[in-house]
Amino acid sequence: MVPNNFRRLRGVAIAAAVVASLALSSCAAASGDVSSGPQAEVAPGFLAKAGGDAENPGKLTVQLDYDTAEVQGLDPQPAEAARSWMIMGLVYETLVTVDENFEIQPELATAWSQPDPTTYVFTLDTDAKFSNGRALTPADVVGSINRLLKTPSIWTGQLGPVESVEETAPNEVTVRLASPHAPFLAALANTPAAILPMAEIEDGSVDVTKEMLGTGPFVVEEHKQDTKWLFTSNTNWRGGDNFDVKELELQIVKQETTRQASLREGSAGLTNFVSVDSLTQMQGAAGVSVVNQLQSDYYYVLLNSQRPGSPLEQQDVRFAINAAIDRQAIADIVFAGTTSPTGVTPSTLPGACDPTGLPSATTDVSKAKSVIEAAELGSEPLKMLVYTDEPVLTQIAQLIQQQLAEIGVTTEIEQYDGATYNNRVFTTKPGNFDLAIGWFAGYVDTSSVTQWWNPSISRFSDGFAGSHDDLNELIAAGAAAQEPSERAEIFTRLCATADEYSEMVPLVHRPSIIGFNSGSVDPTIQSNEGYGDLLRNITDYRLTGK
């Protein structure tokens, strides 16, 4: 997936801040019960876990900070935003899914086998039906995967070198790859790989850019962009009717304080928050729980090596800047210790590299200062871009600005709306910036996000990052390797190599704050999430009816 800000930006007013205010804010947050590490689990892999059978079927109201943002409409295959994945995933299903441990589990495929490293044989669920009552067929699976392979989508590359997709028996589909691709199943577990109603698409009775017809637990009754979604339960869902949420309303409420008030008064049963301050601001509210869900998503700073005449063309200058950035300070000051540093491979995933062992983390800052002094950057400050849709980006930028000043690098923070930011960073070639801060989705397989460090694969980074043969070879090796210890060794070298080039520099994980009112709902919330789905396991929710 491209940086999530590429498609999911929304207007949020930004408050002016200075580094001093960051310190005061984080100290206030730290004075509460916010821990510096993962929160206590109620069960292994879960921050909240519903219990008992369905007893109170009814309506759940969820408030979200923004809506889907796809120019292709409701088609899940080209969807690039995690919010779209979550919302569309209420209607669509994939062949496989992932559990709380990021392990692959059945969904539309009841089982699968891998007779050799490049062949996958899927047995389809014979009970699966689309919400119009038509049974799922192998043709739907074959057609959906082939359609995705032909779609100009960022998710196409995640599937790897697919060579063929064919029906090989009744209710069986076989996929053959040209070479081994370890994250193949993980790629099939995300909404862009959803199985579509191909018969209806081909006969023109369904336009998936304008309506959704899937095999999942919900159907869409109403959608008003940037206002709300209304879903009702799919009576044809093979999972049965033993779930409470028969009606789901997603309200788009941009103001965080409004979402807090709705949660307190019970007009919203569940909501998300962007600011970690919500962890303490909501403490003491009757019947309200707020949890900090770990995510593989992480913030980054881009250093543009592709602008002719820029001092950032020099690798040693970029690396000096990289080495001066204190990731742990960002985690502690900006996020009150509720997150942690990461390398290229998300540190929340199994087999990821150790961010404390990166070359930049083990380089003395005095050496970085010497490099900057020798480079004679001049008096012109480096432009550091952020987008105003997520205020914490400016807070990160202010702290980095202070850190870079200590080695003699002067920066000027420029704030832009999402469209302008995207144009200057991702569309213009070369990118019209020096430094830029945003965030990546981290996914659920350690090698998936590494693809973006190869500009020929990413399709968005060639305007600010070079193509490096040694790094590209490690990226390919990480995707091909199957054995865990071999993969971990490759990722250690991959993270170090990318760190030395210092063009796309990971910082810290992006927290996901979720609040719920126990008077409305008893939810199931995983401790860790890779595809941005805060409503994962919604059919396990129990409405309390209090």
VENTA-V755991 format. One record per residue. N is the residue number from 1. RES is the residue in three letters. OMEGA is omega in radians with two decimals (999 if undefined). Layout:
N/RES/OMEGA  N/RES/OMEGA
This chain:
1/MET/3.06  2/VAL/3.06  3/PRO/-3.01  4/ASN/3.11  5/ASN/-3.09  6/PHE/-3.12  7/ARG/-2.93  8/ARG/-3.11  9/LEU/3.09  10/ARG/-3.09  11/GLY/3.02  12/VAL/-3.13  13/ALA/-3.11  14/ILE/3.12  15/ALA/3.08  16/ALA/-3.11  17/ALA/3.03  18/VAL/-3.08  19/VAL/3.12  20/ALA/-3.14  21/SER/3.07  22/LEU/-3.13  23/ALA/3.12  24/LEU/-3.13  25/SER/-3.09  26/SER/3.10  27/CYS/3.12  28/ALA/-3.14  29/ALA/-3.08  30/ALA/-3.12  31/SER/3.12  32/GLY/-3.09  33/ASP/-3.13  34/VAL/3.14  35/SER/3.14  36/SER/3.14  37/GLY/3.13  38/PRO/-3.14  39/GLN/-3.13  40/ALA/-3.14  41/GLU/3.06  42/VAL/3.05  43/ALA/-3.11  44/PRO/3.12  45/GLY/-3.06  46/PHE/3.02  47/LEU/3.06  48/ALA/-3.11  49/LYS/-3.14  50/ALA/3.13  51/GLY/3.07  52/GLY/3.13  53/ASP/3.09  54/ALA/-3.11  55/GLU/-3.04  56/ASN/-3.14  57/PRO/-3.12  58/GLY/-2.99  59/LYS/3.02  60/LEU/3.07  61/THR/3.12  62/VAL/3.07  63/GLN/-3.12  64/LEU/-3.08  65/ASP/3.08  66/TYR/-3.04  67/ASP/2.99  68/THR/-3.06  69/ALA/-3.01  70/GLU/3.12  71/VAL/3.13  72/GLN/3.13  73/GLY/-3.01  74/LEU/3.11  75/ASP/-3.08  76/PRO/-3.01  77/GLN/3.09  78/PRO/-3.10  79/ALA/-3.06  80/GLU/-3.06  81/ALA/3.13  82/ALA/3.10  83/ARG/3.06  84/SER/3.12  85/TRP/-3.09  86/MET/-3.08  87/ILE/3.12  88/MET/3.13  89/GLY/3.02  90/LEU/-3.08  91/VAL/-3.08  92/TYR/3.05  93/GLU/3.14  94/THR/3.14  95/LEU/3.14  96/VAL/3.07  97/THR/3.11  98/VAL/3.13  99/ASP/-3.06  100/GLU/3.11  101/ASN/-3.09  102/PHE/3.06  103/GLU/-3.08  104/ILE/-3.13  105/GLN/3.14  106/PRO/2.90  107/GLU/3.07  108/LEU/3.00  109/ALA/3.13  110/THR/3.14  111/ALA/3.06  112/TRP/3.10  113/SER/3.14  114/GLN/-3.07  115/PRO/3.03  116/ASP/-3.01  117/PRO/-3.09  118/THR/-3.10  119/THR/3.12  120/TYR/-3.13  121/VAL/-3.07  122/PHE/3.01  123/THR/-3.03  124/LEU/3.11  125/ASP/-3.09  126/THR/3.12  127/ASP/-3.07  128/ALA/3.10  129/LYS/2.98  130/PHE/-3.05  131/SER/3.04  132/ASN/3.10  133/GLY/-3.12  134/ARG/-3.12  135/ALA/3.03  136/LEU/3.11  137/THR/3.03  138/PRO/3.13  139/ALA/3.08  140/ASP/-3.13  141/VAL/3.13  142/VAL/-3.11  143/GLY/-3.13  144/SER/-3.13  145/ILE/3.12  146/ASN/3.10  147/ARG/3.10  148/LEU/-3.14  149/LEU/-3.14  150/LYS/-3.10  151/THR/3.07  152/PRO/-2.98  153/SER/3.06  154/ILE/-3.11  155/TRP/3.13  156/THR/-3.13  157/GLY/-3.14  158/GLN/3.13  159/LEU/-3.14  160/GLY/-3.03  161/PRO/3.13  162/VAL/-3.10  163/GLU/-3.13  164/SER/3.06  165/VAL/-3.09  166/GLU/3.01  167/GLU/-3.08  168/THR/3.06  169/ALA/3.04  170/PRO/-3.12  171/ASN/3.08  172/GLU/3.09  173/VAL/3.14  174/THR/3.10  175/VAL/3.11  176/ARG/3.11  177/LEU/3.10  178/ALA/3.11  179/SER/-3.11  180/PRO/3.13  181/HIS/-3.00  182/ALA/-3.10  183/PRO/-3.08  184/PHE/-3.12  185/LEU/3.10  186/ALA/3.11  187/ALA/3.11  188/LEU/-3.05  189/ALA/-3.12  190/ASN/-2.99  191/THR/3.09  192/PRO/3.09  193/ALA/3.14  194/ALA/3.09  195/ILE/-3.03  196/LEU/3.09  197/PRO/-2.97  198/MET/3.13  199/ALA/-3.14  200/GLU/3.09  201/ILE/-3.08  202/GLU/3.12  203/ASP/3.05  204/GLY/-3.13  205/SER/3.10  206/VAL/3.02  207/ASP/-3.02  208/VAL/3.02  209/THR/-3.06  210/LYS/3.13  211/GLU/-3.11  212/MET/3.09  213/LEU/-3.06  214/GLY/-3.14  215/THR/-3.03  216/GLY/-3.00  217/PRO/-3.08  218/PHE/3.01  219/VAL/-3.12  220/VAL/3.04  221/GLU/-3.07  222/GLU/3.03  223/HIS/3.01  224/LYS/-3.03  225/GLN/3.12  226/ASP/3.11  227/THR/-3.13  228/LYS/2.93  229/TRP/3.01  230/LEU/3.13  231/PHE/2.97  232/THR/-3.07  233/SER/3.11  234/ASN/-3.08  235/THR/3.13  236/ASN/-3.10  237/TRP/-3.05  238/ARG/3.12  239/GLY/3.11  240/GLY/-3.07  241/ASP/-3.12  242/ASN/3.00  243/PHE/-2.98  244/ASP/-3.00  245/VAL/3.14  246/LYS/3.10  247/GLU/-3.08  248/LEU/3.07  249/GLU/3.06  250/LEU/3.12  251/GLN/3.12  252/ILE/-3.08  253/VAL/-2.99  254/LYS/-3.05  255/GLN/-3.11  256/GLU/-3.14  257/THR/3.10  258/THR/3.11  259/ARG/3.08  260/GLN/-3.12  261/ALA/-3.14  262/SER/3.13  263/LEU/-3.14  264/ARG/-3.07  265/GLU/3.07  266/GLY/3.09  267/SER/2.98  268/ALA/3.13  269/GLY/-3.09  270/LEU/3.11  271/THR/3.06  272/ASN/3.08  273/PHE/3.11  274/VAL/-3.08  275/SER/3.08  276/VAL/3.09  277/ASP/3.14  278/SER/3.12  279/LEU/-3.14  280/THR/-3.11  281/GLN/-3.12  282/MET/3.12  283/GLN/3.13  284/GLY/3.10  285/ALA/-3.06  286/ALA/3.06  287/GLY/-3.09  288/VAL/3.03  289/SER/3.11  290/VAL/-3.09  291/VAL/3.11  292/ASN/-3.12  293/GLN/3.05  294/LEU/3.07  295/GLN/3.03  296/SER/3.09  297/ASP/3.08  298/TYR/3.08  299/TYR/3.13  300/TYR/2.90  301/VAL/3.10  302/LEU/3.06  303/LEU/-2.97  304/ASN/3.14  305/SER/-2.95  306/GLN/3.11  307/ARG/3.13  308/PRO/3.11  309/GLY/3.14  310/SER/3.06  311/PRO/3.14  312/LEU/2.96  313/GLU/-3.09  314/GLN/-3.10  315/GLN/-3.10  316/ASP/3.08  317/VAL/3.11  318/ARG/-3.11  319/PHE/3.10  320/ALA/3.09  321/ILE/3.10  322/ASN/-3.08  323/ALA/-3.13  324/ALA/-3.11  325/ILE/-3.12  326/ASP/-3.11  327/ARG/-3.11  328/GLN/3.08  329/ALA/3.08  330/ILE/3.13  331/ALA/-3.05  332/ASP/-3.02  333/ILE/-3.10  334/VAL/-3.03  335/PHE/3.06  336/ALA/3.09  337/GLY/-3.10  338/THR/3.12  339/THR/-3.06  340/SER/3.12  341/PRO/3.11  342/THR/2.96  343/GLY/3.13  344/VAL/3.08  345/THR/-3.06  346/PRO/-3.03  347/SER/3.09  348/THR/-3.10  349/LEU/3.12  350/PRO/3.06  351/GLY/-3.13  352/ALA/3.11  353/CYS/-3.13  354/ASP/-3.10  355/PRO/3.14  356/THR/-3.14  357/GLY/-3.12  358/LEU/3.12  359/PRO/-3.13  360/SER/-3.12  361/ALA/-3.10  362/THR/3.11  363/THR/3.13  364/ASP/-3.11  365/VAL/3.12  366/SER/3.08  367/LYS/3.09  368/ALA/3.14  369/LYS/3.12  370/SER/3.11  371/VAL/-3.13  372/ILE/3.11  373/GLU/-3.13  374/ALA/-3.09  375/ALA/3.12  376/GLU/-3.07  377/LEU/-3.12  378/GLY/-3.05  379/SER/-3.10  380/GLU/-3.11  381/PRO/3.03  382/LEU/-3.13  383/LYS/3.13  384/MET/-3.04  385/LEU/2.94  386/VAL/3.04  387/TYR/-2.95  388/THR/-3.06  389/ASP/-3.11  390/GLU/-3.01  391/PRO/-3.09  392/VAL/3.11  393/LEU/3.09  394/THR/3.10  395/GLN/3.06  396/ILE/-3.10  397/ALA/-3.14  398/GLN/3.12  399/LEU/3.09  400/ILE/3.10  401/GLN/3.13  402/GLN/-3.13  403/GLN/-3.12  404/LEU/3.11  405/ALA/-3.12  406/GLU/3.09  407/ILE/3.07  408/GLY/3.11  409/VAL/3.13  410/THR/3.13  411/THR/3.07  412/GLU/-3.10  413/ILE/3.09  414/GLU/-3.10  415/GLN/-3.10  416/TYR/2.96  417/ASP/-3.05  418/GLY/-3.09  419/ALA/3.14  420/THR/3.10  421/TYR/-3.12  422/ASN/-3.13  423/ASN/-3.09  424/ARG/-3.05  425/VAL/-2.97  426/PHE/-3.05  427/THR/-3.13  428/THR/-3.13  429/LYS/-0.05  430/PRO/-3.13  431/GLY/-3.10  432/ASN/-3.13  433/PHE/3.00  434/ASP/3.09  435/LEU/3.10  436/ALA/-3.11  437/ILE/3.10  438/GLY/3.10  439/TRP/3.08  440/PHE/2.84  441/ALA/-3.02  442/GLY/3.12  443/TYR/-3.03  444/VAL/3.04  445/ASP/-3.02  446/THR/-3.07  447/SER/-3.00  448/SER/-3.06  449/VAL/3.14  450/THR/-3.12  451/GLN/-3.04  452/TRP/3.09  453/TRP/3.01  454/ASN/-3.05  455/PRO/-3.14  456/SER/3.09  457/ILE/-2.99  458/SER/-3.11  459/ARG/3.14  460/PHE/-2.99  461/SER/-3.06  462/ASP/3.11  463/GLY/-3.13  464/PHE/-3.12  465/ALA/3.11  466/GLY/3.06  467/SER/-3.04  468/HIS/-3.04  469/ASP/-3.10  470/ASP/3.11  471/LEU/3.12  472/ASN/3.12  473/GLU/3.10  474/LEU/3.10  475/ILE/3.12  476/ALA/-3.13  477/ALA/3.13  478/GLY/3.12  479/ALA/-3.08  480/ALA/-3.06  481/ALA/-3.10  482/GLN/-3.02  483/GLU/-3.02  484/PRO/-3.10  485/SER/3.09  486/GLU/3.12  487/ARG/-3.12  488/ALA/3.12  489/GLU/3.12  490/ILE/-3.10  491/PHE/3.07  492/THR/3.11  493/ARG/3.14  494/LEU/-3.14  495/CYS/-3.12  496/ALA/-3.13  497/THR/3.10  498/ALA/3.13  499/ASP/-3.14  500/GLU/3.09  501/TYR/2.99  502/SER/3.05  503/GLU/3.06  504/MET/-2.95  505/VAL/3.08  506/PRO/-3.14  507/LEU/-3.11  508/VAL/3.12  509/HIS/-3.14  510/ARG/-3.12  511/PRO/3.03  512/SER/-3.08  513/ILE/-3.10  514/ILE/3.10  515/GLY/3.09  516/PHE/3.14  517/ASN/-3.07  518/SER/3.04  519/GLY/3.14  520/SER/-2.97  521/VAL/2.98  522/ASP/-3.00  523/PRO/2.95  524/THR/-3.08  525/ILE/3.12  526/GLN/3.12  527/SER/-3.05  528/ASN/-3.10  529/GLU/-3.10  530/GLY/-3.08  531/TYR/3.03  532/GLY/-3.06  533/ASP/-3.13  534/LEU/3.06  535/LEU/3.06  536/ARG/-3.14  537/ASN/-3.08  538/ILE/3.11  539/THR/3.03  540/ASP/-3.11  541/TYR/3.02  542/ARG/3.07  543/LEU/-2.99  544/THR/3.10  545/GLY/-3.12  546/LYS/999
